[in-house]
Amino acid sequence: MPTLLSENEIVSGLKELMGWTRSGGEIKKTVELKDFVHAMGFVNSVALLAEKANHHPDIDIRWNKVTLALSTHSAGGLTANDFNLAKAIDAL
C-alpha cells in the first residue's frame, strides 16, 4: 500500500503543480477547454494516463469544464501516486 504524504510533502508537491488545490484528502483541478468535444478528448487522454498508472481520478464533466480529483483511497489520503498522475496530466 502506498504511504501517505506528510503535510510538508503535500505543500511542497502542490508548488510543483499547475492549478491544483488541496481539498481535504484530495487534490483538485478544473480545466476549461474549447467545447464539449475537446473536453471529452482531454478526458480520454487522462483515462489513458490513469490506466497506465493504475491510478484513477474522479472526473466531473460540465460541457467544456473538466474537474479532476485525485486521492489514494486505499491509503486514506494523498500519496506520491496522486502527485505523479497530476504531473502527467499537467503535461498533456
C-alpha positions in Angstrom: 0.0 0.0 0.0 1.3 3.5 -0.8 2.5 5.7 2.1 0.6 8.8 3.0 2.5 12.0 2.4 3.3 14.4 5.3 1.8 17.9 5.4 5.1 19.3 4.3 5.4 16.9 1.4 1.8 17.8 0.3 2.6 21.6 0.4 5.8 21.1 -1.5 4.1 18.8 -4.1 1.4 21.4 -4.8 4.0 24.0 -5.5 5.2 21.8 -8.4 1.8 21.5 -10.0 -0.1 24.0 -12.2 -3.6 25.0 -10.9 -4.1 22.1 -8.4 -5.5 22.8 -5.0 -6.0 20.8 -1.9 -9.4 19.9 -0.7 -9.2 17.7 2.4 -7.7 14.4 1.5 -7.5 15.1 -2.3 -6.1 17.4 -4.8 -8.3 19.0 -7.5 -8.0 20.9 -10.7 -10.6 22.3 -13.1 -9.6 22.6 -16.8 -11.6 24.7 -19.2 -11.5 23.6 -22.8 -12.8 25.0 -26.1 -16.0 23.0 -26.1 -17.5 19.6 -25.1 -15.7 17.6 -27.8 -12.3 19.0 -26.6 -13.3 18.3 -23.0 -14.1 14.6 -23.9 -10.8 14.3 -25.8 -9.0 15.6 -22.7 -10.8 13.1 -20.5 -9.9 10.3 -22.9 -6.2 11.3 -22.6 -6.5 11.4 -18.8 -8.1 7.9 -18.9 -5.1 6.5 -20.8 -2.6 8.0 -18.3 -4.7 6.8 -15.4 -4.9 3.2 -16.8 -1.2 3.1 -17.4 -0.6 4.3 -13.8 -3.3 2.1 -12.4 -4.5 5.2 -10.5 -7.8 6.7 -11.4 -9.1 10.2 -10.7 -12.7 11.2 -10.0 -13.8 13.1 -13.1 -16.7 15.6 -13.4 -17.5 16.9 -16.9 -19.6 20.1 -17.3 -19.8 20.9 -21.1 -16.3 22.4 -21.6 -15.1 22.2 -18.0 -13.4 19.1 -16.5 -12.8 18.8 -12.8 -10.3 16.1 -11.7 -9.9 15.0 -8.1 -7.0 12.7 -7.0 -6.7 10.7 -3.8 -5.3 7.3 -3.0 -8.5 5.8 -1.4 -6.7 2.6 -0.4 -4.3 4.7 1.7 -6.9 7.1 3.0 -5.4 10.3 1.6 -2.7 11.7 -0.6 0.3 9.7 -1.7 3.1 10.2 -4.3 0.7 8.4 -6.8 -1.6 11.4 -6.8 1.1 13.9 -7.4 2.8 11.7 -10.1 -0.5 11.4 -12.0 -1.2 15.2 -11.6 2.2 16.0 -13.1 1.4 13.6 -16.0 -2.0 15.3 -16.5 -0.4 18.7 -16.5 2.0 17.6 -19.3 -1.0 16.9 -21.6 
